[in-house]
Amino acid sequence: MQQGVCTFKPLSPKEAEEERLILASIAWPEIPPWPTPISIETTCDPAHSSFTILPRRGGGQWQIGDQLRVMIEMSDFNGRPKTSGGAFLLARLKNSKLQAGVVGKVVDHLNGSCSAVFSLVWEGDAVVEVTMVHSAEAISVLQRLTREQEHPYRTAWKSIFRSGNVSATTMCGVCLQPTPLPLCNFTDSRTGEPWFCFKPQTLSCETRFRQLSVNFNQIRFLKPKEDLLFQKSVNMKVYIKASGPDSVTVEERRDQAEHKSLIVTPGPSGHYYKGVWKARGSPTARQFDNPATIKCLKAKKLHLYGDSTVRQWFEFLSQKIPGSQANLHVTVKVGPLMLVDHAHNILMTWRCHAPPLTTSTVLVRQLRYIANELHGLMGGADTVVVVGVWAHFGPLPIEMYIRRLLSIRSAVQQLLERAPNTVVIMRSGAPTDMTLYMSQSYSDWYSMQIDRVLRSVFKGLNVHWVDAWEMVLAHDLGHNIHPLPPIIKNMVDVLLTHVCPIKG
């Protein structure tokens, strides 16, 4: 299906309706246009904004199980209250001494105010932290940049073609500006995922052998003064201060029956306490040291697919399993990677996903679509499949990501139909550290939209989740596209808990 400068995979009527509903569910509030001439003074300013902790319903002392509510008032750089919504805020409760943290749910009231709701899940102090990731005006710029009619991607790809001593390099992608040049069509025959390259003048399409990504100067895509909306420590990922107390003290609940009745759905997927992630509904966190990891994975095959955030799990587990990595004569960043522990009959593999993939260089023959890889698996009780696809899709229209997930979902469904005992685990996206450059293509706002699409597409399927979004956001270590080792350990513990559940 050709649409503007982008070519998307065709959808069935049922899939097209699902895509329409997904797009409607992630639609952002309408943001009023900037006044002319453009001035940053009228945009959201975290320094002039504030939040207030609302009193406990019914009064009295805060107790575990209560819902803490916070009201957030947004103002501009002149201190004038905003009258419309659209800012992107994140919120969490924390207690650094207890190494505790939990994510709050933010609701935009579309009138310049927002509220955040937190579950109180530990005894002791709980400090509220509200962060403005982007102003509403910055979101409107990100929306414009990702629309295919203007700048469908801020990262481009090239392929190297070679035959003997002759080589050539051309641009590739699913969104290519129309030119008289002929195209090489590398659309996958099974999944229908499109990918094109301009054909070299003197070489055939069959001579393509390497692919690499090209990062443009992001600022050139911005209009005058729009770069002012993406200033670190000014109006991008900046804490909003409290207008009064920023914390509460929580006591143990006296009436446990009442505690259970206060559980709100949907709520956070879990929280940290003493540095350990406690998944919701599982108060006893399972810890997997080296012997426990080996015992859990004995006689199992783990197939990990996705980006470098999944490769982190492969690398972490490789340190726990006394096997040896096979030398496949490839670069570690793009793989594929394999580890074999003959003594315990453990096989673990990792393979990166197919384009779009932002990397220095990769052999074309190593680019495999996850759906095709899943079709080749037999599955069964001894098989674990991990899928994590999100980070590299930020610069592209969200429709491409939806279609990629629909292909993967179909393959997962077929895998579970032929082998229902197969364990399938999905890894969500996560917030990251942002600069002006990073925000143009890999903003947390893009990642948040991608995360919502991922959860929607796989909702109701017999898959398990590692909620990387909340596990990074709730932790004190900060946001990083490659989470630091303490967070990775907690993620792998959740992974292994799904692989080796307690039999009761």
C-alpha positions in Angstrom: 0.0 0.0 0.0 1.6 3.3 -1.1 0.8 6.2 1.1 2.7 9.4 0.6 6.4 8.6 0.5 6.0 5.5 2.6 5.1 2.0 1.5 3.3 0.0 4.2 2.4 -3.7 4.3 -1.2 -4.3 3.1 -3.7 -5.2 5.8 -6.8 -7.3 5.8 -10.1 -5.6 6.6 -10.0 -7.0 10.1 -6.4 -5.8 10.6 -7.2 -2.4 9.2 -10.0 -2.0 11.7 -7.7 -3.0 14.5 -5.1 -0.5 13.4 -7.8 2.2 13.3 -8.8 1.4 16.9 -5.1 1.3 18.0 -4.4 4.7 16.4 -7.5 6.1 18.1 -6.5 4.7 21.5 -3.1 6.4 21.4 -4.3 9.7 19.9 -2.8 12.7 21.8 -4.9 15.6 23.0 -5.2 18.4 20.5 -2.5 21.1 21.1 -3.3 24.7 20.2 -0.9 26.3 17.7 1.9 28.6 18.8 1.2 32.3 18.6 2.9 34.3 15.9 5.7 35.3 16.2 6.9 32.1 18.0 7.9 32.7 21.6 9.0 30.1 24.1 7.6 32.4 26.8 4.1 31.0 26.2 5.1 27.3 26.4 5.0 25.0 29.4 7.7 25.7 32.0 8.4 23.2 34.7 10.0 25.8 36.9 6.7 27.8 37.1 4.6 24.6 37.4 3.9 22.8 40.6 2.1 19.8 42.2 0.1 19.5 45.4 -0.5 16.3 47.4 -4.3 16.1 48.1 -5.5 15.1 51.6 -6.3 11.5 52.4 -9.9 10.6 51.8 -11.5 10.3 55.2 -8.6 11.9 56.9 -6.2 10.2 59.3 -2.8 8.6 58.7 -1.8 7.3 55.3 -1.7 3.5 55.2 -0.5 0.8 52.9 -3.2 0.2 50.2 -4.3 3.8 50.1 -4.3 5.7 46.8 -2.3 8.9 47.0 -3.5 11.6 44.7 -1.6 14.6 43.4 -2.8 17.7 41.5 -0.4 19.2 39.0 -0.8 22.8 37.7 1.1 23.7 34.5 2.2 27.3 33.8 4.2 29.0 31.1 7.6 30.9 31.4 5.8 34.0 32.5 4.0 32.2 35.3 0.6 32.3 33.7 -1.5 29.1 34.1 -1.9 27.0 31.0 -5.4 26.5 29.8 -4.9 23.5 27.6 -3.3 20.1 28.0 -0.9 17.9 26.0 2.3 18.0 28.1 4.0 14.6 28.7 4.5 13.9 32.4 5.9 11.0 34.3 5.4 10.4 38.0 6.6 8.0 40.7 6.9 7.5 44.4 10.3 6.7 45.9 12.2 6.1 49.1 15.9 6.0 48.3 16.9 4.6 51.7 14.5 1.7 51.3 15.5 1.4 47.6 11.7 1.5 46.9 9.8 3.0 44.0 6.5 2.7 42.2 5.1 4.4 39.1 2.1 6.7 39.2 -0.7 7.0 36.7 -0.9 10.5 35.1 -4.3 11.8 33.8 -4.4 15.0 31.7 -7.6 17.1 32.4 -7.0 19.1 29.2 -7.3 22.4 31.0 -3.8 23.0 32.2 -4.0 20.7 35.1 -3.2 17.0 35.5 -3.5 14.5 38.3 -1.3 11.6 39.3 -2.5 8.6 41.3 -0.1 6.3 43.3 -0.5 3.1 45.1 1.0 3.2 48.6 2.8 -0.2 48.9 5.5 0.2 51.5 5.7 1.4 55.1 7.7 4.6 55.7 8.3 7.8 53.8 7.1 8.1 50.2 8.4 11.0 48.2 6.5 12.2 45.1 8.5 12.9 42.0 6.8 14.5 38.9 8.8 15.0 35.7 7.9 17.0 32.7 9.4 15.1 29.8 8.1 17.4 27.1 5.9 20.4 26.9 2.7 20.3 24.9 4.4 22.5 22.3 7.3 20.0 22.0 4.9 17.2 21.5 3.3 19.0 18.6 6.7 19.2 17.0 7.4 15.5 17.5 4.0 14.7 16.0 4.8 16.8 12.9 8.3 15.2 12.5 6.9 11.7 12.5 4.2 12.4 10.0 5.3 10.8 6.8 4.2 13.8 4.7 7.0 15.9 6.2 9.9 13.9 7.8 9.0 10.2 7.9 12.3 9.3 9.5 15.2 11.1 11.0 17.5 8.1 10.5 18.2 6.7 7.1 19.7 3.4 5.9 22.1 2.6 3.1 23.0 -0.7 1.5 26.4 -1.6 0.0 26.2 -3.6 -3.2 29.3 -5.4 -4.4 30.4 -7.6 -7.2 34.1 -8.4 -7.5 36.0 -5.1 -7.3 32.9 -3.0 -8.1 30.9 -1.6 -5.2 28.2 1.0 -4.8 26.1 2.4 -1.9 22.5 3.6 -2.2 19.8 4.8 0.2 17.2 2.3 1.5 14.0 2.2 3.6 10.2 2.1 3.4 9.9 5.8 3.1 11.9 7.0 0.1 11.4 10.3 -1.7 10.1 9.7 -5.3 12.9 9.9 -7.9 13.3 8.6 -11.5 15.8 6.1 -10.2 14.8 2.4 -10.3 14.2 0.6 -7.0 15.3 -2.8 -5.8 12.4 -4.4 -4.0 13.5 -6.4 -1.0 10.0 -6.9 0.4 9.9 -10.2 2.5 8.0 -12.8 0.6 6.5 -14.4 3.7 5.7 -11.5 6.1 5.1 -8.9 3.4 7.3 -6.5 5.2 8.4 -3.9 2.6 12.0 -2.7 2.2 13.5 -0.9 -0.8 16.8 0.4 -2.0 17.7 2.6 -5.0 19.3 0.4 -7.6 23.0 1.0 -8.3 23.6 2.0 -11.9 26.1 -0.8 -12.7 25.1 -3.5 -10.3 22.2 -5.8 -9.9 19.9 -5.9 -6.9 21.2 -9.4 -6.0 24.6 -8.0 -5.2 23.4 -6.3 -2.0 25.5 -7.6 0.9 25.7 -5.0 3.8 23.4 -2.5 5.4 24.2 0.5 7.7 22.3 3.3 9.2 23.0 7.0 8.6 22.2 9.7 11.2 21.3 13.1 9.9 21.7 16.4 11.6 18.4 16.4 13.5 18.3 20.2 13.9 17.8 20.7 10.2 14.3 19.3 10.5 13.3 21.9 13.1 11.8 25.2 12.3 13.3 28.4 13.8 13.2 28.4 17.6 11.8 24.9 17.9 15.1 23.7 19.3 14.3 25.8 22.3 11.6 23.3 23.2 14.2 20.5 23.7 16.5 22.0 26.3 17.8 19.6 29.0 17.4 21.0 32.5 15.1 23.7 31.2 12.0 22.2 29.6 12.9 18.6 28.8 13.0 15.9 31.5 12.8 18.4 34.4 11.3 17.8 37.8 8.3 19.8 38.8 8.5 21.1 42.4 5.8 20.7 45.1 3.8 23.7 46.3 3.9 22.2 49.8 5.1 18.9 51.2 6.4 16.5 48.6 6.1 13.4 50.7 3.9 11.4 53.1 4.6 8.9 55.8 2.8 5.5 55.4 1.8 3.1 58.1 1.0 -0.6 58.0 -2.7 -1.1 57.4 -4.5 -2.4 60.5 -7.5 -3.9 58.6 -6.1 -6.3 56.0 -9.5 -7.1 54.6 -10.0 -3.4 53.9 -6.5 -3.4 52.3 -7.6 -6.0 49.7 -10.7 -4.0 48.9 -8.7 -0.9 48.1 -6.7 -2.5 45.3 -7.4 -0.5 42.2 -7.3 -1.9 38.6 -5.5 -1.1 36.5 -2.6 -0.4 38.8 1.2 -0.5 38.6 2.6 -3.8 37.4 4.9 -4.0 40.4 7.2 -2.0 42.6 10.7 -2.0 44.1 11.4 -2.7 47.7 15.0 -3.1 49.0 16.1 -3.0 45.4 14.1 -6.0 44.4 11.2 -5.9 42.0 8.0 -7.3 43.4 5.5 -8.0 40.6 1.9 -7.1 41.5 0.1 -10.1 43.0 3.5 -11.8 43.9 4.7 -10.4 47.2 7.5 -13.0 47.5 10.1 -12.0 44.9 12.0 -14.9 43.5 15.8 -14.5 43.3 17.9 -16.5 40.9 21.5 -16.9 41.8 23.9 -18.9 39.6 22.8 -22.4 40.8 19.1 -21.4 40.7 19.5 -20.0 37.2 21.1 -23.2 35.9 18.5 -25.4 37.6 15.7 -23.3 36.1 17.2 -23.5 32.6 18.3 -27.1 32.6 17.3 -28.9 29.4 15.8 -25.7 27.9 16.2 -23.8 24.7 16.0 -20.0 25.0 15.6 -18.0 21.8 15.9 -14.3 22.3 14.9 -11.9 19.4 15.0 -8.2 19.1 17.2 -5.3 19.7 20.2 -4.6 22.0 18.0 -4.3 25.1 17.3 -8.0 24.7 20.9 -8.7 23.9 21.6 -7.3 27.4 19.6 -10.3 28.8 21.7 -12.7 26.7 24.9 -11.1 28.0 23.7 -11.2 31.6 22.6 -14.9 31.4 25.8 -15.8 29.7 27.7 -14.8 32.9 25.5 -17.2 34.9 25.6 -20.2 32.7 28.8 -22.2 32.6 28.6 -22.8 28.9 30.7 -21.5 26.1 29.6 -19.0 23.4 30.0 -20.3 19.9 32.2 -18.3 17.7 29.9 -17.5 14.8 32.4 -15.0 13.3 30.1 -12.1 13.7 30.2 -8.8 15.5 28.7 -8.9 19.0 26.4 -5.9 18.4 24.4 -7.5 15.6 25.0 -11.2 16.2 23.6 -13.8 15.9 24.9 -15.1 19.3 24.7 -18.6 20.7 25.7 -20.2 24.0 25.7 -23.9 24.7 26.0 -25.6 28.1 26.5 -29.3 27.3 26.6 -30.3 31.0 23.1 -29.0 31.7 21.7 -29.3 28.1 21.1 -25.5 27.8 20.9 -23.7 24.5 20.6 -19.9 24.3 20.5 -17.8 21.2 20.0 -14.1 20.3 19.2 -12.7 17.0 18.6 -9.0 16.1 15.4 -8.1 14.3 15.2 -7.1 10.6 15.2 -3.5 9.4 14.8 -0.8 10.6 17.9 -1.5 12.6 20.2 1.4 13.6 23.7 0.0 13.5 27.1 0.7 12.0 27.0 -2.2 9.6 25.4 -5.7 9.3 25.5 -8.4 6.7 22.2 -8.6 4.8 22.1 -12.3 5.2 22.0 -11.9 9.0 18.8 -9.7 8.9 15.9 -12.0 9.7 12.3 -11.1 10.4 11.2 -12.4 13.8 8.0 -13.8 12.4 10.0 -16.0 10.0 12.2 -17.2 12.8 9.2 -18.2 14.9 7.7 -20.1 12.0 10.9 -22.3 12.1 10.6 -23.2 15.8 9.0 -26.5 16.9 8.2 -25.1 20.3 7.2 -27.1 23.4 7.7 -27.1 27.2 11.5 -27.0 26.8 11.3 -23.8 24.6 11.4 -20.2 25.8 10.9 -17.3 23.3 11.7 -13.7 24.2 10.7 -10.8 21.9 11.7 -7.2 22.4 11.1 -4.9 19.4 10.7 -1.2 20.0 13.7 1.2 20.2 14.6 1.3 16.4 11.0 2.2 15.3 10.9 5.7 16.9 11.9 7.6 13.8 9.3 5.9 11.6 5.5 6.2 11.2 3.7 4.2 13.9 1.8 2.3 11.2 5.0 0.5 10.3 5.4 -0.7 13.9 1.8 -1.8 14.1 2.3 -4.0 11.0 5.5 -5.5 12.2 3.8 -6.5 15.5 0.8 -8.0 13.7 3.2 -10.2 11.7 5.0 -11.3 15.0 1.7 -11.8 16.7 0.4 -14.1 14.0 3.6 -16.2 14.2 3.3 -16.3 18.0 -0.3 -17.5 17.7 0.7 -20.3 15.3 3.5 -21.3 17.6 1.2 -21.5 20.6 -1.3 -23.5 18.6 1.2 -26.2 17.6 3.0 -26.1 21.0 0.8 -24.6 23.7 3.5 -25.3 26.4 6.0 -22.9 24.8 6.8 -19.9 27.1 6.6 -16.6 25.2 7.8 -13.5 27.0 7.4 -9.9 25.7 9.8 -7.1 26.8 8.3 -3.6 26.7 10.1 -0.4 25.8 11.6 1.9 28.4 12.4 5.6 29.0 15.9 6.8 28.1 18.2 9.7 28.7 17.5 12.4 26.1 19.4 15.1 24.3 18.2 17.4 21.6 19.4 14.9 19.0 17.9 11.9 20.7 14.6 13.5 21.3 14.0 14.1 17.6 13.9 10.3 16.8 14.0 8.4 20.1 12.0 10.6 22.5 10.3 8.9 25.5 7.1 10.2 23.9 7.7 8.0 20.9 8.7 5.1 23.1 5.6 5.6 25.2 3.4 5.5 22.1 5.2 2.3 20.9 4.7 0.7 24.3 1.0 1.4 24.2 0.8 -0.2 20.8 2.7 -3.2 21.9 0.4 -3.9 24.8 -2.6 -3.4 22.7 -1.6 -5.8 19.9 -0.6 -8.6 22.3 -3.5 -8.1 24.8 -5.3 -11.3 25.6 -2.6 -13.6 24.1 -1.0 -16.3 26.3 2.3 -14.4 26.7 4.1 -13.2 29.7 5.4 -9.6 30.2 8.6 -8.0 31.6 7.4 -4.5 32.1 10.7 -2.7 31.4 8.9 0.7 31.2 7.9 0.6 34.9 11.0 -1.2 36.0 13.2 1.6 34.6 10.9 4.4 35.6 10.4 3.2 39.2 14.2 2.8 39.9 16.6 5.4 41.3 19.3 4.6 38.7 17.7 6.9 36.1 16.7 6.4 32.5 19.0 4.7 30.0 18.1 2.9 26.8 20.4 0.2 28.1 19.4 -0.2 31.8 22.2 -0.6 34.3 23.0 -4.1 35.8 20.8 -3.9 38.9 17.7 -3.3 36.8 18.8 -6.0 34.3 19.1 -8.5 37.1 15.5 -7.7 38.2 14.3 -8.1 34.7 16.0 -11.5 34.3 14.6 -12.6 37.6 11.1 -11.8 36.3 11.9 -13.6 33.1 13.1 -16.7 35.0 10.1 -16.6 37.3 7.9 -17.0 34.2 10.1 -19.8 32.8 10.2 -21.7 36.2 7.0 -20.9 38.1 6.5 -22.3 41.5 4.3 -25.4 41.3 1.6 -25.4 43.9 
